[in-house]
């Protein structure tokens, strides 16, 4: 039987989060769900698409619980195949060591991995598995820093507020 990718979508108050799951684990996520995004993931993975509710149900449930405020740590396995060796080193460290509600600076990750801080920013911007591999938890030494997911920095601010790292904004 050929290896495949299965997709699930989770409606949140801001986005329809798409998750791409291989037999190994979560290989990709997007802050939008569309046929075009699904086709791009399937092409990048080089895998045919299959409907496989059993494969995606656990990660869908985790994402729903995360956005409901009931989950602090993802248990779903990660499939790193869309990352390079240096991305895997940096993103793997982030995934393993920066928990819900905490942040790390670009400089801290640079010091830990030996990758220059500018390279850390590029790796965060190309993270194929945002939220589960929490690139939103990487901040600048003097502020939030950038974010390429969803609506940009506002999405990062929303995620960090959701996790309790930033106070609720007063309007």
C-alpha positions as YAML, in Angstrom:
chain: A
units: angstrom
residues:
- id: 1
  name: UNK
  ca: [0.00, 0.00, 0.00]
- id: 2
  name: UNK
  ca: [1.38, 3.41, -0.98]
- id: 3
  name: UNK
  ca: [2.13, 6.04, 1.60]
- id: 4
  name: UNK
  ca: [-0.42, 8.90, 1.59]
- id: 5
  name: UNK
  ca: [-1.22, 12.24, 3.19]
- id: 6
  name: UNK
  ca: [-4.56, 12.91, 4.88]
- id: 7
  name: UNK
  ca: [-5.96, 16.32, 5.74]
- id: 8
  name: UNK
  ca: [-8.16, 17.74, 8.46]
- id: 9
  name: UNK
  ca: [-9.42, 21.24, 9.06]
- id: 10
  name: UNK
  ca: [-10.21, 22.88, 12.39]
- id: 11
  name: UNK
  ca: [-12.38, 26.00, 12.44]
- id: 12
  name: UNK
  ca: [-11.14, 28.51, 15.00]
- id: 13
  name: UNK
  ca: [-12.34, 32.00, 15.79]
- id: 14
  name: UNK
  ca: [-9.66, 33.41, 13.47]
- id: 15
  name: UNK
  ca: [-8.69, 30.76, 10.93]
- id: 16
  name: UNK
  ca: [-9.58, 27.42, 9.42]
- id: 17
  name: UNK
  ca: [-6.39, 25.62, 10.43]
- id: 18
  name: UNK
  ca: [-5.37, 22.87, 8.01]
- id: 19
  name: UNK
  ca: [-3.24, 19.94, 9.11]
- id: 20
  name: UNK
  ca: [-1.48, 17.45, 6.79]
- id: 21
  name: UNK
  ca: [-0.81, 14.06, 8.37]
- id: 22
  name: UNK
  ca: [1.33, 11.23, 6.97]
- id: 23
  name: UNK
  ca: [1.62, 7.76, 8.53]
- id: 24
  name: UNK
  ca: [4.64, 9.16, 10.44]
- id: 25
  name: UNK
  ca: [2.86, 12.19, 11.90]
- id: 26
  name: UNK
  ca: [1.97, 15.84, 11.31]
- id: 27
  name: UNK
  ca: [4.00, 17.03, 8.32]
- id: 28
  name: UNK
  ca: [2.39, 20.39, 7.66]
- id: 29
  name: UNK
  ca: [-0.05, 23.00, 8.86]
- id: 30
  name: UNK
  ca: [-1.53, 26.16, 7.42]
- id: 31
  name: UNK
  ca: [-3.58, 29.04, 8.80]
- id: 32
  name: UNK
  ca: [-5.95, 28.60, 5.88]
- id: 33
  name: UNK
  ca: [-7.65, 25.63, 4.31]
- id: 34
  name: UNK
  ca: [-8.19, 25.51, 0.56]
- id: 35
  name: UNK
  ca: [-7.82, 23.02, -2.26]
- id: 36
  name: UNK
  ca: [-4.75, 24.94, -3.45]
- id: 37
  name: UNK
  ca: [-3.03, 24.68, -0.04]
- id: 38
  name: UNK
  ca: [-3.84, 20.96, 0.14]
- id: 39
  name: UNK
  ca: [-2.47, 20.40, -3.37]
- id: 40
  name: UNK
  ca: [0.75, 22.26, -2.48]
- id: 41
  name: UNK
  ca: [1.30, 20.12, 0.62]
- id: 42
  name: UNK
  ca: [0.64, 16.90, -1.30]
- id: 43
  name: UNK
  ca: [3.07, 18.01, -4.04]
- id: 44
  name: UNK
  ca: [5.79, 19.05, -1.57]
- id: 45
  name: UNK
  ca: [5.40, 15.73, 0.24]
- id: 46
  name: UNK
  ca: [5.24, 13.82, -3.06]
- id: 47
  name: UNK
  ca: [2.32, 11.81, -1.71]
- id: 48
  name: UNK
  ca: [-1.17, 11.06, -2.97]
- id: 49
  name: UNK
  ca: [-4.09, 12.28, -0.87]
- id: 50
  name: UNK
  ca: [-6.28, 9.83, 1.03]
- id: 51
  name: UNK
  ca: [-9.32, 10.32, 3.20]
- id: 52
  name: UNK
  ca: [-8.25, 8.78, 6.52]
- id: 53
  name: UNK
  ca: [-10.33, 9.95, 9.46]
- id: 54
  name: UNK
  ca: [-8.59, 7.53, 11.82]
- id: 55
  name: UNK
  ca: [-5.23, 9.13, 11.03]
- id: 56
  name: UNK
  ca: [-6.33, 12.74, 11.49]
- id: 57
  name: UNK
  ca: [-8.84, 12.44, 14.34]
- id: 58
  name: UNK
  ca: [-6.33, 12.64, 17.21]
- id: 59
  name: UNK
  ca: [-4.53, 15.72, 15.92]
- id: 60
  name: UNK
  ca: [-7.85, 17.39, 15.06]
- id: 61
  name: UNK
  ca: [-9.02, 16.76, 18.63]
- id: 62
  name: UNK
  ca: [-5.77, 18.19, 20.01]
- id: 63
  name: UNK
  ca: [-6.07, 21.34, 17.90]
- id: 64
  name: UNK
  ca: [-9.71, 21.81, 18.93]
- id: 65
  name: UNK
  ca: [-8.71, 21.42, 22.59]
- id: 66
  name: UNK
  ca: [-5.77, 23.83, 22.17]
- id: 67
  name: UNK
  ca: [-7.98, 26.54, 20.66]
- id: 68
  name: UNK
  ca: [-10.63, 25.92, 23.34]
- id: 69
  name: UNK
  ca: [-7.96, 26.55, 26.00]
- id: 70
  name: UNK
  ca: [-7.99, 22.96, 27.23]
- id: 71
  name: UNK
  ca: [-4.65, 21.67, 25.86]
- id: 72
  name: UNK
  ca: [-1.16, 22.88, 26.73]
- id: 73
  name: UNK
  ca: [1.01, 20.18, 25.13]
- id: 74
  name: UNK
  ca: [0.59, 18.37, 21.82]
- id: 75
  name: UNK
  ca: [1.19, 14.61, 21.85]
- id: 76
  name: UNK
  ca: [0.74, 14.05, 18.11]
- id: 77
  name: UNK
  ca: [3.94, 12.84, 16.45]
- id: 78
  name: UNK
  ca: [5.73, 15.15, 14.01]
- id: 79
  name: UNK
  ca: [6.94, 14.14, 10.55]
- id: 80
  name: UNK
  ca: [9.97, 16.34, 9.86]
- id: 81
  name: UNK
  ca: [10.36, 15.43, 6.15]
- id: 82
  name: UNK
  ca: [9.65, 18.98, 4.91]
- id: 83
  name: UNK
  ca: [12.56, 20.39, 6.93]
- id: 84
  name: UNK
  ca: [16.28, 20.55, 6.23]
- id: 85
  name: UNK
  ca: [18.85, 19.30, 8.72]
- id: 86
  name: UNK
  ca: [19.41, 22.80, 10.18]
- id: 87
  name: UNK
  ca: [15.66, 23.50, 10.31]
- id: 88
  name: UNK
  ca: [15.15, 20.17, 12.07]
- id: 89
  name: UNK
  ca: [17.84, 21.01, 14.63]
- id: 90
  name: UNK
  ca: [16.34, 24.43, 15.47]
- id: 91
  name: UNK
  ca: [12.65, 23.51, 15.19]
- id: 92
  name: UNK
  ca: [13.21, 20.25, 17.06]
- id: 93
  name: UNK
  ca: [14.83, 22.11, 19.97]
- id: 94
  name: UNK
  ca: [11.96, 24.61, 19.98]
- id: 95
  name: UNK
  ca: [9.36, 21.82, 19.87]
- id: 96
  name: UNK
  ca: [10.99, 19.93, 22.73]
- id: 97
  name: UNK
  ca: [11.99, 22.76, 25.05]
- id: 98
  name: UNK
  ca: [9.65, 25.77, 24.87]
- id: 99
  name: UNK
  ca: [6.34, 24.92, 26.56]
- id: 100
  name: UNK
  ca: [2.94, 26.56, 26.41]
- id: 101
  name: UNK
  ca: [2.97, 30.11, 27.79]
- id: 102
  name: UNK
  ca: [6.76, 30.50, 27.59]
- id: 103
  name: UNK
  ca: [8.92, 32.22, 24.98]
- id: 104
  name: UNK
  ca: [12.51, 32.15, 23.82]
- id: 105
  name: UNK
  ca: [14.40, 34.83, 21.89]
- id: 106
  name: UNK
  ca: [15.91, 34.47, 18.45]
- id: 107
  name: UNK
  ca: [19.27, 35.09, 20.14]
- id: 108
  name: UNK
  ca: [18.72, 32.33, 22.70]
- id: 109
  name: UNK
  ca: [17.95, 29.82, 19.92]
- id: 110
  name: UNK
  ca: [20.98, 31.05, 17.99]
- id: 111
  name: UNK
  ca: [23.22, 30.49, 21.02]
- id: 112
  name: UNK
  ca: [21.76, 27.02, 21.66]
- id: 113
  name: UNK
  ca: [22.02, 25.81, 18.06]
- id: 114
  name: UNK
  ca: [24.94, 27.72, 16.59]
- id: 115
  name: UNK
  ca: [22.70, 29.07, 13.82]
- id: 116
  name: UNK
  ca: [22.96, 32.87, 13.38]
- id: 117
  name: UNK
  ca: [19.96, 34.85, 14.70]
- id: 118
  name: UNK
  ca: [19.00, 35.93, 11.15]
- id: 119
  name: UNK
  ca: [18.98, 32.26, 10.19]
- id: 120
  name: UNK
  ca: [16.69, 31.55, 13.15]
- id: 121
  name: UNK
  ca: [14.23, 34.11, 11.77]
- id: 122
  name: UNK
  ca: [14.28, 32.46, 8.35]
- id: 123
  name: UNK
  ca: [13.75, 29.03, 9.89]
- id: 124
  name: UNK
  ca: [10.79, 30.30, 11.93]
- id: 125
  name: UNK
  ca: [9.32, 31.89, 8.79]
- id: 126
  name: UNK
  ca: [9.58, 28.61, 6.88]
- id: 127
  name: UNK
  ca: [8.30, 26.35, 9.68]
- id: 128
  name: UNK
  ca: [5.94, 23.89, 7.95]
- id: 129
  name: UNK
  ca: [4.21, 22.94, 11.23]
- id: 130
  name: UNK
  ca: [3.26, 26.16, 13.06]
- id: 131
  name: UNK
  ca: [1.37, 25.96, 16.36]
- id: 132
  name: UNK
  ca: [2.46, 22.36, 17.10]
- id: 133
  name: UNK
  ca: [6.08, 23.37, 16.47]
- id: 134
  name: UNK
  ca: [5.57, 26.72, 18.21]
- id: 135
  name: UNK
  ca: [7.44, 29.32, 16.13]
- id: 136
  name: UNK
  ca: [5.05, 31.93, 17.60]
- id: 137
  name: UNK
  ca: [6.93, 31.45, 20.91]
- id: 138
  name: UNK
  ca: [10.14, 32.87, 19.43]
- id: 139
  name: UNK
  ca: [10.38, 36.60, 20.08]
- id: 140
  name: UNK
  ca: [12.84, 39.41, 19.53]
- id: 141
  name: UNK
  ca: [14.90, 40.62, 22.48]
- id: 142
  name: UNK
  ca: [13.05, 43.95, 22.31]
- id: 143
  name: UNK
  ca: [9.53, 42.90, 21.31]
- id: 144
  name: UNK
  ca: [7.47, 40.33, 19.45]
- id: 145
  name: UNK
  ca: [9.53, 40.07, 16.28]
- id: 146
  name: UNK
  ca: [7.97, 38.93, 13.03]
- id: 147
  name: UNK
  ca: [5.51, 36.22, 12.11]
- id: 148
  name: UNK
  ca: [4.56, 34.90, 8.70]
- id: 149
  name: UNK
  ca: [1.51, 32.82, 9.65]
- id: 150
  name: UNK
  ca: [-2.11, 33.84, 9.55]
- id: 151
  name: UNK
  ca: [-2.40, 37.62, 9.72]
- id: 152
  name: UNK
  ca: [1.28, 38.15, 10.58]
- id: 153
  name: UNK
  ca: [2.28, 39.67, 13.90]
- id: 154
  name: UNK
  ca: [-1.37, 40.03, 14.97]
- id: 155
  name: UNK
  ca: [-1.67, 36.24, 14.75]
- id: 156
  name: UNK
  ca: [1.46, 35.85, 16.86]
- id: 157
  name: UNK
  ca: [0.04, 38.30, 19.40]
- id: 158
  name: UNK
  ca: [-3.26, 36.37, 19.47]
- id: 159
  name: UNK
  ca: [-1.49, 33.01, 20.03]
- id: 160
  name: UNK
  ca: [0.75, 34.39, 22.80]
- id: 161
  name: UNK
  ca: [-2.27, 36.02, 24.47]
- id: 162
  name: UNK
  ca: [-4.19, 32.75, 24.15]
- id: 163
  name: UNK
  ca: [-1.30, 30.98, 25.90]
- id: 164
  name: UNK
  ca: [-1.22, 33.57, 28.69]
- id: 165
  name: UNK
  ca: [2.17, 35.03, 27.83]
- id: 166
  name: UNK
  ca: [0.72, 38.42, 26.86]
- id: 167
  name: UNK
  ca: [-2.07, 40.18, 28.74]
- id: 168
  name: UNK
  ca: [-5.42, 40.67, 27.03]
- id: 169
  name: UNK
  ca: [-5.39, 43.92, 25.08]
- id: 170
  name: UNK
  ca: [-7.68, 46.67, 26.28]
- id: 171
  name: UNK
  ca: [-9.72, 48.27, 23.54]
...
